[in-house]
């Protein structure tokens, strides 16, 4: 397998976390558990179509994955190439007329959300000679989209609260987040779901989960009791329940799979 990852151009960095690509030349069946990470992602896939194990739903050639509230298993088989754009938590709102709220727990074909550019964009990504060219092509489309967007003020307001919650050393509650962005709790719940793609409560739950993965990756010797309190869980039992809800596994089972890395906190640049 060949893997590439790159940061976006400075102009796009508030809205795009990173670009990544993966190519596989083997024919073996591979199953990947997809867990909530607090980020929306646009993927282009070239090869035998991947499918969700539960429900056997086949994904299209290009799709957008919304915010998740739980996990699912994705199966892939055969030779393939994958190119993905990972948005920052509120970043997708800057590129689409469709509200991120419509995407929660869904994988939506790109041609339904961006019918005027999906086919051309997909064709160019497939014919690109390198990962760098795929990124360059994508940035051209993203630059054009962002020039037409008038929501930068709202984005900055939401992003301020997201950054506070992401880097706070103390547990952040919904009321604290609302106060940070100068909204009432009711206003925040409506605006956050509409433009980030999930409720503030669910986002903070995912953030806590990702923080636990990140902290364990940095300190694999840490006890689960210390980990639970350090990430804002009430106790170890609370962390176990949350891990099972979001990953289908207990923390012990999750970390026994091998080195873990937080999709949210790795190479955090927003």
SULUR-V440388 format. One record per residue. N is the residue number from 1. SS is DSSP state (H for helix, E for strand, L for the rest). OMEGA is omega in whole degrees, 0 to 359 (NA if undefined). BURIAL is # if it has 16 or more other C-alpha atoms within 10 Angstrom, else .. Layout:
BEGIN
N/SS/OMEGA/BURIAL
N/SS/OMEGA/BURIAL
END
This chain:
BEGIN
1/L/176/.
2/E/183/.
3/E/176/.
4/E/176/.
5/E/182/#
6/E/174/.
7/L/179/.
8/L/173/#
9/L/183/.
10/H/181/.
11/H/182/.
12/H/188/#
13/L/175/#
14/L/189/#
15/L/180/#
16/E/178/#
17/E/176/#
18/E/171/#
19/E/175/#
20/E/180/#
21/E/180/#
22/E/175/#
23/E/183/#
24/E/182/#
25/L/180/.
26/L/181/.
27/L/185/.
28/L/177/.
29/E/180/.
30/E/176/.
31/E/182/.
32/E/176/.
33/E/180/.
34/E/184/.
35/L/178/#
36/L/181/#
37/L/178/#
38/L/186/#
39/L/174/#
40/L/186/#
41/E/175/#
42/E/185/#
43/E/173/#
44/E/186/#
45/E/181/#
46/E/184/#
47/E/176/.
48/L/187/.
49/L/175/.
50/L/180/#
51/E/175/#
52/E/184/#
53/L/178/#
54/L/181/.
55/L/176/.
56/L/180/.
57/L/180/.
58/E/179/.
59/L/181/#
60/L/182/#
61/L/177/#
62/E/183/#
63/E/177/#
64/E/179/#
65/E/180/#
66/L/176/#
67/L/181/#
68/L/174/#
69/L/177/#
70/L/184/#
71/L/168/#
72/E/180/#
73/E/179/.
74/E/181/#
75/E/178/#
76/E/179/#
77/E/180/#
78/L/180/.
79/L/181/.
80/E/172/#
81/E/183/#
82/E/175/#
83/E/185/#
84/E/175/#
85/E/181/#
86/E/181/#
87/E/170/#
88/L/189/#
89/L/179/#
90/L/188/#
91/H/186/#
92/H/181/#
93/H/183/#
94/H/187/#
95/L/185/#
96/L/175/#
97/L/181/.
98/L/181/.
99/L/176/#
100/H/178/#
101/H/181/#
102/H/187/#
103/H/188/#
104/L/180/#
105/L/180/#
106/L/169/.
107/E/188/#
108/E/177/#
109/E/183/#
110/H/183/#
111/H/176/#
112/H/181/.
113/H/181/#
114/L/186/.
115/L/183/.
116/L/184/.
117/L/187/.
118/H/184/#
119/H/181/.
120/H/180/.
121/H/181/#
122/H/180/#
123/H/180/.
124/H/178/.
125/H/181/#
126/H/184/#
127/H/180/.
128/L/184/.
129/L/184/.
130/L/175/.
131/H/180/#
132/H/178/.
133/H/177/.
134/H/178/#
135/H/180/#
136/H/178/#
137/H/182/.
138/H/181/#
139/H/177/#
140/H/178/.
141/H/182/.
142/H/177/#
143/H/181/.
144/H/181/.
145/H/185/.
146/H/178/#
147/H/183/.
148/L/186/.
149/L/182/.
150/L/186/.
151/L/185/.
152/H/179/.
153/H/178/.
154/H/177/#
155/H/182/#
156/H/180/.
157/H/179/.
158/H/182/#
159/H/177/#
160/H/179/.
161/H/179/#
162/H/178/#
163/H/178/.
164/H/181/.
165/H/183/#
166/H/187/#
167/H/182/.
168/L/176/.
169/L/181/.
170/L/178/.
171/L/181/.
172/L/177/#
173/L/181/.
174/H/180/#
175/H/178/.
176/H/179/.
177/H/179/#
178/H/179/#
179/H/182/.
180/H/182/#
181/L/175/#
182/L/172/.
183/L/167/.
184/L/180/.
185/H/182/#
186/H/177/.
187/H/181/.
188/H/182/#
189/H/180/#
190/H/184/.
191/H/181/#
192/H/180/#
193/H/182/#
194/H/190/#
195/H/175/#
196/H/173/#
197/L/177/#
198/L/180/#
199/L/176/#
200/H/180/#
201/H/180/#
202/H/179/#
203/H/180/#
204/H/175/#
205/H/178/#
206/H/180/#
207/H/179/#
208/H/178/#
209/H/179/#
210/H/178/#
211/H/178/#
212/H/178/#
213/H/181/#
214/H/182/#
215/H/179/#
216/H/179/#
217/H/180/#
218/H/184/.
219/L/184/.
220/L/179/.
221/L/185/.
222/L/177/.
223/L/180/.
224/H/177/#
225/H/179/.
226/H/179/.
227/H/182/#
228/H/180/#
229/H/181/#
230/H/181/#
231/L/175/#
232/L/174/#
233/L/180/#
234/L/179/.
235/L/183/#
236/H/179/#
237/H/178/.
238/H/179/.
239/H/180/#
240/H/179/#
241/H/182/.
242/H/178/#
243/H/181/#
244/H/179/#
245/H/187/.
246/H/181/#
247/H/184/#
248/L/184/#
249/L/171/.
250/L/176/#
251/H/180/#
252/H/179/.
253/H/183/.
254/H/184/#
255/H/177/#
256/H/181/.
257/L/182/.
258/L/181/.
259/L/182/.
260/L/177/#
261/L/179/#
262/L/176/#
263/L/183/#
264/L/187/#
265/L/179/#
266/L/180/.
267/L/182/.
268/L/185/.
269/L/181/.
270/L/NA/#
END
